[in-house]
């Protein structure tokens, strides 16, 4: 089977395994039967989209909480993601 293009890469290479674990955690949390063989192609796109959507919501929430606490700094520092 064709695997398609692999554009969905972690920006921080060290985070790839954590993101994969996070995907399975979110899938279980929303009641989805997670594929044991790591092949998600047999699941309807609506279910896969729900997993991705929940992942994004949770990551945005974490980023917002971190911003409130002043925990995110960008390449130039400054505490606001380096945005000037």
N, C-alpha and C positions, 0 to 999 in steps of 0.2 A: 504494500500500500504506500502511496505517496504521503510523505510527511509534511510537505509544503515548506514554505520559508520559515526560518527560525528568527523572527525579528523580536520576539518577546524575551529579551535578555535583561537580566538585572543590571542596573546601572552600577551598583556596587557588587562586584563579582563575589565577594565573601557572603553576600546576603542571599544568594541563589537557593541554598538549601533551606534557609529559614523561610523564604517566600513559598517554597514548595510545601513545607510542613504547614504553613499558614493556610494555604489553599485547601488542604485536606481538613484542617480544623474548621474552617468556615463551612465547607461542604457538609461536615457532620452536624454542625450547629444549625444549619437550615434544613436538616432532615434528609439530605441527599445520600443515596447509596454510593459510596465512593468506589471507584474502580480499583481493584486490587492489582491489576496489571499495569497501572499508570497510563492506560490508554483511555482518554476521555472522548474519543470519536464516536462511541456508541450512545452517548448521552445527547438528548435534545439540546439544541443551541440555547433555548430559554433557560434550561437548568445550568448550563455552563456560564451563561451570562449573569445569572443570579449569583453564582459564586464570585465571579469577577466584580460585580457591583458591590457585594457585601465587603469584599476585600478592600476596594477603593474607599468605601464609607468608613471602614475602621481605620485605614491608614490616614485619611484626612482628619478623623477625630484625634488620633494620636499626634499628628502634626500640630493641630490647633491647640491641644493641651500643652504640647511642648513649647509652642510660641508664647502661651500665657506664662509659662514658667521661665521663659527666656532661654530654653535649652537648645534652640537651633541657631547655628551661626553658619554663614556661608563662607566662601573662599576669602573674602575680605574682612570677615568678622562683622561686628555691628549688631548681631542678634536678630536680624530680620532676614535671614537667608541670603545675606550678601546683596540684597536689593537696595539700590540707592535712588 
